[in-house]
Amino acid sequence: MINMAGKKVLITGGSRGIGAACVKIFAQSKAEVAFTYNKSGADAKKLAESFSSLIKIKSYKVDLNISKEIIETAEEIISDFDGIDILINNAGVWKYGMVDEMSLEEWEETIRINLTSAFLFSKTLIPLMKNKRFGKIINISSTAGQRGEPFYSHYASSKGGIISFTKSLAAELGEFNINVNCVAPGWVITDMSAGVFEDSIYKEKVRNEIPIKRIADAEDIAGPVLFLASDLARHINGEILNVNGGSILCG
């Protein structure tokens, strides 16, 4: 296991799915962990309690639709943890929407939660990272952000934005010893995809289209995130790490 003792990490959307897997693996690696949630208070409490005897860990409720709330929460976390070394922008939503029937409100909600929140958390933490001359930012994108996704154009656009945001920050912040990278999962078995995979025939179709013949679980994504946050990845900057079993082969 990579040892992250002495490092402080903030994981957005950390109560379930990929975020919860990231909370677990960073806690197991001995990092101090702050994570956000919105509606899954019981899950967040249980997750924090499971590691509270081992490391400093705390959950924070925040509505990512509200910019002021994001900034205030980030500032509270900075105060509680005396800074943050690693930011993982994971929180997101994935909602069906035909483009000609989608409302402006539906479009903007996805962009706010998936993309704008990453900007606001990053903007708030980056000055501290610059002063310390150290930081890691790992953004969670998706294969949808690389190739598009029909009926989820707002989601794909937000995740494509995350990729461009990653590359832009990597070029801008590298001189301050701040590495910015991105993990782009394909299909992952989480609460978000549970409804789709209730169709066992479709689930089997998805599995068979993946060269290694399995659908990822959340832990398959958390491992690469931990790697990018570690010193093993100190010379990786602006990279989009695809974690999809070979289903989408893009550079």
Contacts in CASP RR format, 6 or more apart in sequence:
PFRMAT RR
TARGET T0000
AUTHOR 0000-0000-0000
METHOD contacts of the structure
MODEL  1
MINMAGKKVLITGGSRGIGAACVKIFAQSKAEVAFTYNKSGADAKKLAES
FSSLIKIKSYKVDLNISKEIIETAEEIISDFDGIDILINNAGVWKYGMVD
EMSLEEWEETIRINLTSAFLFSKTLIPLMKNKRFGKIINISSTAGQRGEP
FYSHYASSKGGIISFTKSLAAELGEFNINVNCVAPGWVITDMSAGVFEDS
IYKEKVRNEIPIKRIADAEDIAGPVLFLASDLARHINGEILNVNGGSILC
G
1 28 0 8 1.000
1 29 0 8 1.000
2 29 0 8 1.000
2 226 0 8 1.000
2 227 0 8 1.000
2 230 0 8 1.000
2 232 0 8 1.000
3 29 0 8 1.000
3 30 0 8 1.000
4 26 0 8 1.000
4 29 0 8 1.000
4 30 0 8 1.000
4 31 0 8 1.000
4 226 0 8 1.000
4 229 0 8 1.000
4 230 0 8 1.000
5 29 0 8 1.000
5 30 0 8 1.000
5 31 0 8 1.000
6 30 0 8 1.000
6 31 0 8 1.000
6 32 0 8 1.000
7 31 0 8 1.000
7 32 0 8 1.000
7 85 0 8 1.000
7 86 0 8 1.000
7 229 0 8 1.000
8 31 0 8 1.000
8 32 0 8 1.000
8 34 0 8 1.000
8 81 0 8 1.000
8 82 0 8 1.000
8 83 0 8 1.000
8 84 0 8 1.000
8 85 0 8 1.000
8 86 0 8 1.000
9 26 0 8 1.000
9 31 0 8 1.000
9 32 0 8 1.000
9 33 0 8 1.000
9 34 0 8 1.000
9 84 0 8 1.000
9 85 0 8 1.000
9 86 0 8 1.000
9 87 0 8 1.000
9 88 0 8 1.000
9 229 0 8 1.000
10 34 0 8 1.000
10 35 0 8 1.000
10 36 0 8 1.000
10 74 0 8 1.000
10 77 0 8 1.000
10 81 0 8 1.000
10 84 0 8 1.000
10 86 0 8 1.000
10 87 0 8 1.000
10 88 0 8 1.000
10 121 0 8 1.000
10 125 0 8 1.000
11 19 0 8 1.000
11 22 0 8 1.000
11 23 0 8 1.000
11 26 0 8 1.000
11 33 0 8 1.000
11 34 0 8 1.000
11 35 0 8 1.000
11 36 0 8 1.000
11 88 0 8 1.000
11 90 0 8 1.000
12 35 0 8 1.000
12 36 0 8 1.000
12 64 0 8 1.000
12 88 0 8 1.000
12 89 0 8 1.000
12 90 0 8 1.000
12 91 0 8 1.000
12 117 0 8 1.000
12 118 0 8 1.000
12 121 0 8 1.000
13 19 0 8 1.000
13 35 0 8 1.000
13 36 0 8 1.000
13 37 0 8 1.000
13 38 0 8 1.000
13 90 0 8 1.000
13 91 0 8 1.000
13 92 0 8 1.000
14 20 0 8 1.000
14 22 0 8 1.000
14 23 0 8 1.000
14 35 0 8 1.000
14 36 0 8 1.000
14 37 0 8 1.000
14 44 0 8 1.000
14 47 0 8 1.000
14 59 0 8 1.000
14 90 0 8 1.000
14 91 0 8 1.000
15 35 0 8 1.000
15 37 0 8 1.000
15 40 0 8 1.000
15 41 0 8 1.000
15 43 0 8 1.000
15 44 0 8 1.000
15 47 0 8 1.000
15 59 0 8 1.000
16 37 0 8 1.000
16 40 0 8 1.000
16 43 0 8 1.000
16 190 0 8 1.000
16 191 0 8 1.000
17 188 0 8 1.000
17 190 0 8 1.000
17 191 0 8 1.000
17 192 0 8 1.000
17 218 0 8 1.000
18 90 0 8 1.000
18 140 0 8 1.000
18 185 0 8 1.000
18 188 0 8 1.000
18 190 0 8 1.000
18 218 0 8 1.000
18 221 0 8 1.000
18 222 0 8 1.000
19 35 0 8 1.000
19 88 0 8 1.000
19 90 0 8 1.000
19 218 0 8 1.000
19 222 0 8 1.000
20 43 0 8 1.000
20 47 0 8 1.000
20 218 0 8 1.000
21 217 0 8 1.000
21 218 0 8 1.000
21 219 0 8 1.000
21 221 0 8 1.000
21 222 0 8 1.000
22 88 0 8 1.000
22 90 0 8 1.000
22 221 0 8 1.000
22 222 0 8 1.000
22 225 0 8 1.000
22 226 0 8 1.000
23 33 0 8 1.000
23 35 0 8 1.000
23 47 0 8 1.000
23 51 0 8 1.000
23 57 0 8 1.000
24 47 0 8 1.000
24 51 0 8 1.000
24 222 0 8 1.000
25 219 0 8 1.000
25 222 0 8 1.000
25 223 0 8 1.000
25 225 0 8 1.000
25 226 0 8 1.000
26 33 0 8 1.000
26 86 0 8 1.000
26 226 0 8 1.000
26 229 0 8 1.000
27 33 0 8 1.000
27 51 0 8 1.000
27 54 0 8 1.000
27 55 0 8 1.000
27 57 0 8 1.000
29 226 0 8 1.000
30 54 0 8 1.000
30 55 0 8 1.000
31 55 0 8 1.000
31 86 0 8 1.000
32 55 0 8 1.000
32 56 0 8 1.000
32 57 0 8 1.000
32 81 0 8 1.000
33 51 0 8 1.000
33 55 0 8 1.000
33 56 0 8 1.000
33 57 0 8 1.000
33 58 0 8 1.000
34 57 0 8 1.000
34 58 0 8 1.000
34 59 0 8 1.000
34 60 0 8 1.000
34 77 0 8 1.000
34 80 0 8 1.000
34 81 0 8 1.000
34 84 0 8 1.000
35 44 0 8 1.000
35 47 0 8 1.000
35 48 0 8 1.000
35 57 0 8 1.000
35 58 0 8 1.000
35 59 0 8 1.000
35 60 0 8 1.000
36 59 0 8 1.000
36 60 0 8 1.000
36 61 0 8 1.000
36 62 0 8 1.000
36 73 0 8 1.000
36 91 0 8 1.000
37 43 0 8 1.000
37 44 0 8 1.000
37 59 0 8 1.000
37 60 0 8 1.000
37 61 0 8 1.000
37 62 0 8 1.000
38 61 0 8 1.000
38 62 0 8 1.000
38 63 0 8 1.000
38 64 0 8 1.000
38 91 0 8 1.000
41 59 0 8 1.000
41 61 0 8 1.000
44 59 0 8 1.000
44 61 0 8 1.000
45 59 0 8 1.000
47 59 0 8 1.000
48 57 0 8 1.000
48 58 0 8 1.000
48 59 0 8 1.000
51 57 0 8 1.000
56 81 0 8 1.000
58 77 0 8 1.000
58 80 0 8 1.000
58 81 0 8 1.000
60 73 0 8 1.000
60 76 0 8 1.000
60 77 0 8 1.000
62 69 0 8 1.000
62 70 0 8 1.000
62 73 0 8 1.000
63 69 0 8 1.000
64 70 0 8 1.000
64 91 0 8 1.000
64 92 0 8 1.000
64 112 0 8 1.000
64 113 0 8 1.000
64 117 0 8 1.000
65 109 0 8 1.000
65 112 0 8 1.000
65 113 0 8 1.000
67 112 0 8 1.000
67 116 0 8 1.000
67 120 0 8 1.000
70 117 0 8 1.000
70 120 0 8 1.000
70 121 0 8 1.000
70 124 0 8 1.000
71 120 0 8 1.000
71 124 0 8 1.000
74 120 0 8 1.000
74 121 0 8 1.000
74 124 0 8 1.000
74 125 0 8 1.000
75 124 0 8 1.000
77 83 0 8 1.000
77 84 0 8 1.000
78 84 0 8 1.000
78 124 0 8 1.000
78 125 0 8 1.000
78 128 0 8 1.000
83 125 0 8 1.000
83 128 0 8 1.000
84 125 0 8 1.000
84 128 0 8 1.000
85 129 0 8 1.000
85 132 0 8 1.000
85 134 0 8 1.000
85 135 0 8 1.000
85 136 0 8 1.000
86 135 0 8 1.000
86 136 0 8 1.000
86 137 0 8 1.000
86 138 0 8 1.000
86 229 0 8 1.000
87 121 0 8 1.000
87 122 0 8 1.000
87 125 0 8 1.000
87 136 0 8 1.000
87 137 0 8 1.000
87 138 0 8 1.000
88 137 0 8 1.000
88 138 0 8 1.000
88 139 0 8 1.000
88 140 0 8 1.000
88 225 0 8 1.000
88 229 0 8 1.000
89 117 0 8 1.000
89 118 0 8 1.000
89 121 0 8 1.000
89 122 0 8 1.000
89 137 0 8 1.000
89 138 0 8 1.000
89 139 0 8 1.000
89 140 0 8 1.000
89 162 0 8 1.000
90 140 0 8 1.000
91 113 0 8 1.000
91 114 0 8 1.000
91 117 0 8 1.000
92 113 0 8 1.000
92 114 0 8 1.000
92 117 0 8 1.000
93 109 0 8 1.000
93 110 0 8 1.000
93 113 0 8 1.000
93 114 0 8 1.000
93 155 0 8 1.000
94 152 0 8 1.000
94 155 0 8 1.000
94 192 0 8 1.000
94 193 0 8 1.000
95 106 0 8 1.000
95 110 0 8 1.000
95 152 0 8 1.000
95 154 0 8 1.000
95 155 0 8 1.000
96 151 0 8 1.000
96 152 0 8 1.000
97 106 0 8 1.000
97 151 0 8 1.000
97 152 0 8 1.000
97 153 0 8 1.000
97 154 0 8 1.000
98 151 0 8 1.000
99 153 0 8 1.000
102 153 0 8 1.000
102 154 0 8 1.000
106 154 0 8 1.000
107 154 0 8 1.000
110 154 0 8 1.000
110 155 0 8 1.000
110 158 0 8 1.000
111 154 0 8 1.000
111 157 0 8 1.000
111 158 0 8 1.000
113 158 0 8 1.000
114 155 0 8 1.000
114 158 0 8 1.000
114 159 0 8 1.000
114 162 0 8 1.000
115 158 0 8 1.000
115 161 0 8 1.000
115 162 0 8 1.000
115 165 0 8 1.000
118 139 0 8 1.000
118 162 0 8 1.000
118 165 0 8 1.000
119 165 0 8 1.000
122 137 0 8 1.000
122 165 0 8 1.000
122 169 0 8 1.000
125 137 0 8 1.000
126 173 0 8 1.000
126 178 0 8 1.000
129 135 0 8 1.000
129 173 0 8 1.000
129 176 0 8 1.000
129 178 0 8 1.000
130 173 0 8 1.000
130 176 0 8 1.000
130 178 0 8 1.000
133 176 0 8 1.000
133 177 0 8 1.000
134 177 0 8 1.000
134 178 0 8 1.000
135 177 0 8 1.000
135 178 0 8 1.000
135 179 0 8 1.000
136 178 0 8 1.000
136 179 0 8 1.000
136 180 0 8 1.000
136 181 0 8 1.000
136 228 0 8 1.000
136 229 0 8 1.000
137 166 0 8 1.000
137 169 0 8 1.000
137 173 0 8 1.000
137 178 0 8 1.000
137 179 0 8 1.000
137 180 0 8 1.000
137 181 0 8 1.000
138 180 0 8 1.000
138 181 0 8 1.000
138 182 0 8 1.000
138 183 0 8 1.000
138 225 0 8 1.000
138 228 0 8 1.000
138 229 0 8 1.000
139 162 0 8 1.000
139 163 0 8 1.000
139 165 0 8 1.000
139 166 0 8 1.000
139 180 0 8 1.000
139 181 0 8 1.000
139 182 0 8 1.000
139 183 0 8 1.000
140 162 0 8 1.000
140 182 0 8 1.000
140 183 0 8 1.000
140 184 0 8 1.000
140 185 0 8 1.000
140 221 0 8 1.000
140 225 0 8 1.000
141 159 0 8 1.000
141 160 0 8 1.000
141 161 0 8 1.000
141 162 0 8 1.000
141 163 0 8 1.000
141 166 0 8 1.000
141 182 0 8 1.000
141 183 0 8 1.000
141 184 0 8 1.000
141 240 0 8 1.000
142 155 0 8 1.000
142 156 0 8 1.000
142 159 0 8 1.000
142 184 0 8 1.000
142 185 0 8 1.000
142 186 0 8 1.000
143 184 0 8 1.000
143 185 0 8 1.000
143 186 0 8 1.000
143 242 0 8 1.000
143 244 0 8 1.000
143 247 0 8 1.000
143 248 0 8 1.000
144 152 0 8 1.000
144 155 0 8 1.000
144 156 0 8 1.000
144 159 0 8 1.000
144 160 0 8 1.000
145 156 0 8 1.000
145 157 0 8 1.000
145 159 0 8 1.000
145 160 0 8 1.000
145 161 0 8 1.000
145 162 0 8 1.000
145 163 0 8 1.000
145 184 0 8 1.000
146 160 0 8 1.000
146 163 0 8 1.000
146 184 0 8 1.000
146 240 0 8 1.000
146 242 0 8 1.000
146 248 0 8 1.000
146 250 0 8 1.000
147 248 0 8 1.000
147 250 0 8 1.000
148 156 0 8 1.000
149 155 0 8 1.000
149 156 0 8 1.000
159 184 0 8 1.000
162 182 0 8 1.000
163 182 0 8 1.000
163 184 0 8 1.000
163 240 0 8 1.000
166 180 0 8 1.000
166 181 0 8 1.000
166 182 0 8 1.000
166 238 0 8 1.000
166 240 0 8 1.000
167 238 0 8 1.000
167 240 0 8 1.000
169 178 0 8 1.000
169 180 0 8 1.000
170 179 0 8 1.000
170 180 0 8 1.000
170 181 0 8 1.000
170 237 0 8 1.000
170 238 0 8 1.000
171 238 0 8 1.000
173 180 0 8 1.000
174 180 0 8 1.000
174 237 0 8 1.000
179 228 0 8 1.000
179 233 0 8 1.000
179 234 0 8 1.000
179 236 0 8 1.000
179 237 0 8 1.000
179 238 0 8 1.000
180 237 0 8 1.000
180 238 0 8 1.000
181 228 0 8 1.000
181 233 0 8 1.000
181 236 0 8 1.000
181 237 0 8 1.000
181 238 0 8 1.000
181 239 0 8 1.000
181 240 0 8 1.000
181 241 0 8 1.000
182 238 0 8 1.000
182 239 0 8 1.000
182 240 0 8 1.000
182 241 0 8 1.000
183 221 0 8 1.000
183 224 0 8 1.000
183 225 0 8 1.000
183 228 0 8 1.000
183 241 0 8 1.000
183 243 0 8 1.000
184 240 0 8 1.000
184 241 0 8 1.000
184 242 0 8 1.000
184 243 0 8 1.000
184 244 0 8 1.000
185 216 0 8 1.000
185 220 0 8 1.000
185 221 0 8 1.000
185 243 0 8 1.000
185 244 0 8 1.000
186 216 0 8 1.000
186 242 0 8 1.000
186 243 0 8 1.000
186 244 0 8 1.000
186 245 0 8 1.000
186 247 0 8 1.000
186 248 0 8 1.000
187 193 0 8 1.000
187 206 0 8 1.000
187 210 0 8 1.000
187 215 0 8 1.000
187 216 0 8 1.000
187 244 0 8 1.000
187 247 0 8 1.000
188 215 0 8 1.000
188 216 0 8 1.000
188 217 0 8 1.000
188 218 0 8 1.000
188 220 0 8 1.000
188 221 0 8 1.000
189 197 0 8 1.000
189 215 0 8 1.000
189 216 0 8 1.000
189 217 0 8 1.000
189 218 0 8 1.000
190 217 0 8 1.000
190 218 0 8 1.000
196 202 0 8 1.000
196 203 0 8 1.000
197 203 0 8 1.000
197 206 0 8 1.000
197 215 0 8 1.000
203 215 0 8 1.000
206 215 0 8 1.000
207 213 0 8 1.000
207 214 0 8 1.000
207 215 0 8 1.000
209 247 0 8 1.000
210 244 0 8 1.000
210 245 0 8 1.000
210 246 0 8 1.000
210 247 0 8 1.000
211 245 0 8 1.000
211 246 0 8 1.000
211 247 0 8 1.000
212 245 0 8 1.000
212 246 0 8 1.000
214 245 0 8 1.000
216 243 0 8 1.000
216 244 0 8 1.000
216 245 0 8 1.000
220 243 0 8 1.000
221 243 0 8 1.000
224 241 0 8 1.000
224 243 0 8 1.000
227 233 0 8 1.000
228 236 0 8 1.000
228 239 0 8 1.000
228 241 0 8 1.000
240 251 0 8 1.000
242 248 0 8 1.000
242 249 0 8 1.000
242 250 0 8 1.000
242 251 0 8 1.000
END
